[in-house]
Amino acid sequence: MHSKSRRKFLKQISYGAASLPALTLLSQCSRSKKRPNILFIMSDDHDARAISCYGAKINNTPNIDRIANQGMKFTNCFVTNSICGPSRAVILTGKYSHVNGFMVNEYTKFDPNQQTVAKLLKQAGYQTAVIGKWHLGSAPQGFDYWKILPGQGDYYNPDFIEMGKKKQEQGYVTDLITDSALQWLKQRDTDKPFMLMYQHKAPHRKWLPPIKYLHKYDDVTIPEPETLWDDYRTRSRAAHEQKMTIARYMTAEDLKLVDIDALRKKKKTDLTYGEGMFVRMNKEQQKAWEAAYNPKNEAFRKAHLKGKDLVRWKYQRYIKDYLRCVDSIDENVGRVLDYLDKSGLAENTIVVYTADQGFYLGEHGWFDKRFIYETSLHMPFIIRYPKEIKAGTTSDAFVSNLDFAETFLDFAGVPIPKDMQGQSFRPILRGHVPADWRRSFYYHYYEYPGWHMVKQHYGVRTDRYKLIHFYYDIDAWEMYDLQKDPNELNNIYGNPNYAEVQKKLEIELDRLRKKYGDTEESTQKFLKKYVRWIKENNISFN
């Protein structure tokens, strides 16, 4: 190329002139440094014990397993605050609840004006979308497109809010969310990398399955967890005074012992949230539902079950409905994975499957989450990216929802803001755990008084031990040796044989509280405002 032509060509590039050679060169550069797409799939309350790649003994999830078989599975992914909205806020911000301001559901609303991973990726040229459950009390920001469920959302014929406009859609929520996610993927701007947050309502309470699965598991007995009959003998008042036992606190709606026609006759304003889910059904759905449940309910009433037999029946009813909801998620995840394969997107798309926290599937006799105990502390986390992650690998490194935003930014080549509190675990995905990676994890739960009445508490978890402080209307400590006592049945706090370990844990807990800026003063300030709000609004959590 002559010098004069060369200068003209470089000038065209410099000033963005639309010459074919310049655009071709830029396009080639772009392809050589193509940033990965990010597909973030999250369900609500899906515990790892109901995912077959985690060794589930109660069900199979072949499509979710595809992600693990083609990528990496984490066995120690921890949630900072085991409850729906706060977990989601941490994922978006990379900051603990006391920093991002969303500490409990309902009372607090997420401040949408703050920095989020969606905003940072969008600013860096990504096309961003969130579809499905949001549950943060404020409208999404930082997304080119959003379509969310109001509040918790409904299973049958749910309302959606699409870019500020509310409308009802006919069908089952898991299918509808997937339909919208696929539609967006097919219509997106293909010149940009994307981040899609594809987020399911299921399998959240009240566990209403799709019509197609209403009879699944009818002819099987699901194995009971070994701690179903836990008596909390060595534990503090916190374990005794919760309101989340299958034996005492499951409602008629939870157990599907309802008369839908009778509910329809009630005033809409008189319906509870659980009752409202049932009257959402259309006549055809109701007919299929009653054909599935009425004979079984009649047999239950005639049996006059009591004691452990009654609890066993409740467990079977609960866990089968839960698993039917999970089966629908797995089926729909398969639909999306198939689309990625067929469209040629799979190779350059990071695919994550996770849940907003763990969930009790009868362990300790419970349902729900909230406690720092192992079941609700752990999140399933599976990730696939063929270009960097070796297929079929497993990591026991301590990662957290605190790290998700940082990891996505790292892959996208976006600088990680210094005020984020997590770390990118991209090196771990490449097979290397950094020497300075965390070996202890800090947790803090705030929602008491609240649903299920789990006491406020904070604690630290190491590779072997856990130390917990319950507070508010009690001052109680618990400590566990997870190697000897993986089910956390034996509280060893104050045991002289563990005095040295206890002292080290107390020091580490204090260090982590200081590191993350979670002070007693800030906690008490929040408590006063929260309790005042409960009293002023006459809120009951029974």
URGI-V959990 format. One record per pair of residues at least 4 apart in sequence whose C-alpha atoms are under 8 Angstrom apart, sorted by the first residue. I is the first residue (numbers start at 1). GAP is how many residues later the second one is. Records with the same first field share a line. If there is no record, write none. Layout:
# URGI-V959990
I = GAP + GAP
This chain:
# URGI-V959990
1 = 4 + 5
2 = 4
3 = 4
4 = 4
5 = 4
6 = 4
7 = 4
8 = 4
9 = 4 + 13
10 = 4
11 = 4
12 = 4 + 5 + 6 + 7 + 10
13 = 4 + 9
17 = 5
18 = 4 + 5
19 = 4
20 = 4
21 = 4
22 = 4
23 = 4
24 = 4
25 = 4
26 = 4
27 = 4
28 = 4
29 = 4
30 = 4
35 = 158 + 313 + 376 + 377 + 378
36 = 157 + 158 + 312 + 313 + 314 + 375 + 376
37 = 156 + 157 + 158 + 311 + 312 + 313
38 = 156 + 157 + 158 + 311 + 312 + 313 + 314 + 370
39 = 155 + 156 + 157 + 158 + 159 + 310 + 311 + 312 + 313
40 = 155 + 156 + 157 + 158 + 159 + 311 + 312 + 313
41 = 156 + 157 + 158 + 159 + 310 + 311 + 312 + 313
42 = 155 + 156 + 157 + 158 + 310 + 311 + 312 + 313 + 314
43 = 156 + 157 + 158 + 159 + 160 + 286 + 311 + 312 + 313
44 = 40 + 155 + 156 + 157 + 158 + 159 + 160 + 311 + 312 + 313
45 = 157 + 158 + 159 + 310 + 311 + 312 + 313 + 314 + 323
46 = 4 + 156 + 157 + 158 + 280 + 309 + 310 + 311 + 312 + 313 + 334
47 = 4 + 308 + 310 + 311 + 312 + 313 + 314 + 328 + 332 + 333
48 = 6 + 8 + 310 + 331 + 332
49 = 5 + 6 + 7 + 8 + 9 + 312
50 = 4 + 6 + 7 + 8 + 9 + 10 + 11 + 273 + 276
51 = 4 + 5 + 8 + 9 + 10 + 13 + 14
52 = 4 + 5 + 7 + 8 + 9 + 10 + 13
53 = 8 + 12 + 15
56 = 4
57 = 166
58 = 164 + 165
59 = 264
61 = 4 + 266 + 269
62 = 4 + 268
63 = 4 + 267 + 268 + 270 + 271
64 = 4 + 266 + 269 + 270 + 289
65 = 4
66 = 4
67 = 4 + 5 + 284 + 285 + 286 + 315 + 316 + 317
68 = 4 + 5 + 314 + 315 + 316 + 323 + 324 + 325
69 = 322 + 323 + 324
70 = 314 + 315 + 316 + 320 + 321 + 322
71 = 311 + 312 + 313 + 314 + 315 + 318 + 319 + 320 + 321 + 322
72 = 310 + 311 + 312 + 317 + 318 + 319 + 320 + 321 + 322 + 323 + 357
73 = 308 + 309 + 310 + 319 + 320 + 321 + 322
74 = 306 + 307 + 308 + 320 + 321 + 322 + 323 + 325
75 = 305 + 306 + 319 + 320 + 321 + 322
76 = 302 + 303 + 319 + 320 + 321 + 322 + 323
77 = 301 + 302 + 303 + 304 + 320 + 321 + 322 + 323 + 324
78 = 279 + 299 + 300 + 301 + 320 + 321 + 322 + 323 + 363
79 = 8 + 277 + 278 + 298 + 299 + 300 + 321 + 322 + 323 + 364
80 = 7 + 10 + 16 + 17 + 297 + 320 + 321 + 322 + 362 + 363 + 364 + 365
81 = 5 + 6 + 16 + 289 + 362 + 363 + 364 + 365
82 = 4 + 5 + 274 + 275 + 276 + 287 + 288 + 289 + 290 + 294 + 295 + 363
83 = 4 + 21 + 22 + 273 + 274 + 286 + 287
84 = 4 + 21 + 51 + 272 + 273
85 = 4 + 17 + 19 + 20 + 49 + 50 + 51
86 = 4 + 11 + 16 + 17 + 18 + 19
87 = 4 + 269 + 270 + 314
88 = 4 + 46 + 48 + 268
89 = 4 + 8 + 11 + 13 + 21 + 47
90 = 4 + 5 + 6 + 7 + 10 + 311 + 312
91 = 4 + 310 + 311 + 312 + 313 + 314
92 = 24 + 25 + 26 + 313
93 = 7 + 22 + 23 + 24 + 309 + 312 + 327
94 = 22 + 23 + 307 + 308 + 309 + 310 + 311 + 312 + 326 + 327 + 328
95 = 4 + 5 + 307 + 325 + 326 + 327
96 = 4 + 306 + 325 + 420
97 = 4 + 5 + 6
98 = 4 + 5 + 420 + 424
100 = 10 + 11
101 = 7 + 9 + 10
102 = 6 + 7 + 8 + 9
103 = 5 + 342 + 343 + 344
104 = 4 + 342 + 343
105 = 4 + 31 + 342
106 = 31
107 = 423 + 426
108 = 29
109 = 27 + 28 + 29
110 = 26 + 27 + 28
111 = 27
112 = 26 + 27 + 28 + 29
113 = 28
115 = 4 + 5
116 = 4 + 26
117 = 4 + 288 + 289 + 291 + 292
118 = 4 + 10 + 23 + 24 + 25 + 77
119 = 4 + 22 + 23 + 24
120 = 4 + 22 + 289 + 294
121 = 4 + 5 + 6 + 7 + 74 + 288 + 291 + 293
122 = 4 + 5 + 6 + 20 + 21 + 22
124 = 290
125 = 67 + 68
126 = 66 + 67 + 68 + 69
127 = 16 + 17 + 61 + 62 + 65 + 66 + 67 + 68
128 = 14 + 15 + 16 + 17 + 66 + 67 + 68
129 = 14 + 15 + 16 + 17 + 66 + 67 + 68
130 = 13 + 15 + 16 + 17 + 18 + 66 + 67 + 68 + 69
131 = 15 + 16 + 17 + 46 + 49 + 50 + 65 + 66 + 67 + 68
132 = 15 + 16 + 17 + 45 + 66 + 67 + 68 + 69
133 = 15 + 16 + 17 + 18 + 19 + 20 + 66 + 67 + 68
134 = 14 + 15 + 16 + 17 + 65
135 = 14 + 15 + 16 + 17
136 = 15
137 = 14
139 = 25
140 = 6
145 = 18
146 = 16 + 17
147 = 13 + 14 + 15 + 16
148 = 12 + 13 + 14
149 = 4 + 5 + 9 + 10 + 11 + 12
150 = 9 + 10 + 11
152 = 49
153 = 5 + 6 + 48
154 = 4 + 5 + 19 + 123 + 126
155 = 17 + 18 + 19 + 46 + 47 + 53 + 54 + 122
156 = 14 + 15 + 16 + 17 + 121 + 122 + 124 + 125
157 = 11 + 12 + 13 + 14 + 15 + 16 + 123 + 124
158 = 10 + 11 + 12 + 13 + 14 + 15 + 122
159 = 7 + 8 + 9 + 10
160 = 6 + 7 + 8 + 9
161 = 4 + 5 + 6
162 = 4 + 5
169 = 7
171 = 4 + 5
172 = 4 + 38
173 = 4 + 28
174 = 4 + 26 + 27 + 28 + 154 + 155 + 158
175 = 4 + 153 + 157
176 = 4
177 = 4 + 21 + 22 + 23
178 = 4 + 20 + 154 + 155 + 157 + 158
179 = 4
180 = 4
181 = 4 + 17
182 = 4 + 154 + 157
183 = 4
184 = 4
200 = 129
202 = 5 + 123 + 124 + 127
203 = 4 + 119 + 120 + 122 + 123
205 = 49
206 = 47 + 48 + 68
207 = 47 + 111 + 114 + 115 + 118
208 = 113 + 114 + 117
209 = 4 + 5 + 112 + 113 + 115 + 116 + 119
210 = 4 + 114 + 115 + 118
211 = 74 + 77 + 78
213 = 111
214 = 75 + 78 + 107 + 110
215 = 77
216 = 104 + 108
217 = 4 + 103
221 = 95
222 = 94 + 97 + 98
224 = 4 + 91 + 138
225 = 136 + 137 + 138
226 = 137
227 = 135 + 136 + 137 + 138 + 260
228 = 134 + 135 + 136 + 137 + 138
229 = 135 + 136
230 = 134 + 135 + 259
231 = 133
232 = 4 + 7 + 8 + 257
233 = 256
234 = 255 + 256 + 257
235 = 4 + 5 + 243 + 254 + 255 + 256
236 = 4 + 240 + 241 + 242
237 = 4 + 237 + 239
238 = 4 + 216 + 217 + 232
239 = 215
241 = 212 + 213
242 = 210 + 211 + 212 + 213
243 = 5 + 6 + 208 + 209 + 210 + 211
244 = 4 + 5 + 6 + 122 + 123 + 124 + 208
245 = 4 + 5 + 120 + 121 + 122
246 = 4 + 65 + 68 + 69 + 116 + 119 + 120 + 121
247 = 63 + 64 + 67 + 118
250 = 4 + 5
251 = 4
252 = 4 + 5 + 6
253 = 4 + 5 + 21 + 22
254 = 20 + 64
255 = 59 + 62 + 63
256 = 37
257 = 40
259 = 4
260 = 4 + 18 + 19 + 26
261 = 4
262 = 4
263 = 8 + 12 + 15 + 16
264 = 15
266 = 4 + 5
267 = 4
268 = 8
271 = 4 + 5
272 = 4
273 = 4
274 = 4
275 = 4
276 = 4
277 = 4
281 = 4 + 5
282 = 4
283 = 4
284 = 4
285 = 4
286 = 4
287 = 4
288 = 4
289 = 4
290 = 4
291 = 4
292 = 4
293 = 4
294 = 4
295 = 4
296 = 4
297 = 4
298 = 4
299 = 4
300 = 4 + 5
305 = 4 + 5
306 = 4 + 5
307 = 4
308 = 4
309 = 4
310 = 4
311 = 4
312 = 4
313 = 4
314 = 4
315 = 4 + 47
316 = 4
317 = 4
318 = 4
319 = 4 + 42
320 = 4
321 = 4
322 = 4
323 = 4
324 = 4
325 = 4
326 = 4
327 = 4
328 = 4
329 = 4
330 = 4
331 = 4
332 = 4
333 = 4
334 = 4
335 = 4
336 = 4
337 = 4 + 9
338 = 4
339 = 4
340 = 4 + 5 + 6
341 = 4 + 5
345 = 4
347 = 38 + 39 + 40
348 = 37 + 38 + 39
349 = 36
350 = 33 + 34 + 35
351 = 32 + 33 + 34
352 = 29 + 30 + 31 + 32
353 = 27 + 28 + 29 + 30
354 = 25 + 26 + 27 + 28
355 = 24 + 25 + 26
356 = 23
357 = 12 + 19 + 20 + 21 + 22 + 23
358 = 11 + 17 + 18 + 19 + 20 + 21 + 22
359 = 8 + 9 + 10 + 16 + 17
360 = 4 + 6 + 7 + 8 + 9 + 15 + 16
361 = 5 + 6
362 = 4 + 5
363 = 4 + 12
369 = 6 + 7
370 = 6 + 7 + 75 + 84
371 = 5 + 6 + 74 + 83
372 = 4 + 5 + 71 + 73 + 86 + 87 + 96
373 = 4 + 115
374 = 4 + 113 + 114
384 = 5 + 7
385 = 4
386 = 4 + 5
388 = 41 + 42
389 = 40 + 41 + 42
390 = 39 + 40
395 = 33
397 = 31 + 36
398 = 40 + 41 + 42 + 43
399 = 4 + 26
400 = 4 + 22
402 = 19 + 20 + 21
403 = 4 + 18 + 19 + 20 + 21 + 22
404 = 4 + 18 + 20
405 = 4 + 19
406 = 4 + 10 + 14 + 16 + 17 + 18
407 = 4 + 16 + 17 + 18 + 19
408 = 4 + 16
409 = 4 + 5 + 6 + 7
410 = 4 + 5 + 6 + 14 + 16
411 = 15
416 = 4
421 = 95
425 = 4
426 = 4
427 = 4 + 5 + 6 + 7
428 = 4 + 5 + 6
433 = 4
439 = 23 + 24
440 = 20 + 21 + 22 + 23
441 = 19 + 20 + 21 + 71
442 = 16 + 17 + 18 + 19 + 67 + 70 + 71
443 = 15 + 16 + 17
444 = 12 + 13 + 14 + 15
445 = 11 + 12 + 13
446 = 9 + 10 + 11
447 = 4 + 7 + 8 + 9
448 = 5 + 6 + 7 + 8 + 24
449 = 4 + 5 + 6 + 82 + 92
450 = 4 + 91
451 = 90 + 91
452 = 89 + 90
453 = 88
455 = 15 + 16 + 17
456 = 14 + 15 + 16
457 = 11 + 12 + 13 + 14
458 = 10 + 11 + 12
459 = 7 + 8 + 9 + 10 + 50
460 = 6 + 7 + 8 + 45 + 48 + 49
461 = 4 + 5 + 6
462 = 4
464 = 17 + 18 + 19
465 = 14 + 15 + 16 + 17 + 18
466 = 13 + 14 + 15 + 16 + 39
467 = 10 + 11 + 12 + 13 + 35 + 38 + 39
468 = 9 + 10 + 11
469 = 6 + 7 + 8 + 9
470 = 4 + 5 + 6 + 7
471 = 4 + 5
477 = 16
478 = 13 + 14 + 15
479 = 12 + 13 + 14 + 23
480 = 5 + 8 + 10 + 11 + 12 + 13
481 = 4 + 5 + 7 + 11
482 = 4 + 5 + 6
485 = 4 + 5
492 = 6
493 = 5 + 9
494 = 4 + 5 + 8
495 = 4
498 = 4
499 = 4
500 = 4
501 = 4
502 = 4
503 = 4
504 = 4
505 = 4
506 = 4
507 = 4
508 = 4
509 = 4
510 = 4
511 = 4
512 = 4
513 = 4 + 5 + 6
514 = 4 + 5
518 = 4 + 5
519 = 4
520 = 4
521 = 4
522 = 4
523 = 4
524 = 4
525 = 4
526 = 4
527 = 4
528 = 4
529 = 4
530 = 4
531 = 4
532 = 4
533 = 4
534 = 4 + 5
535 = 4
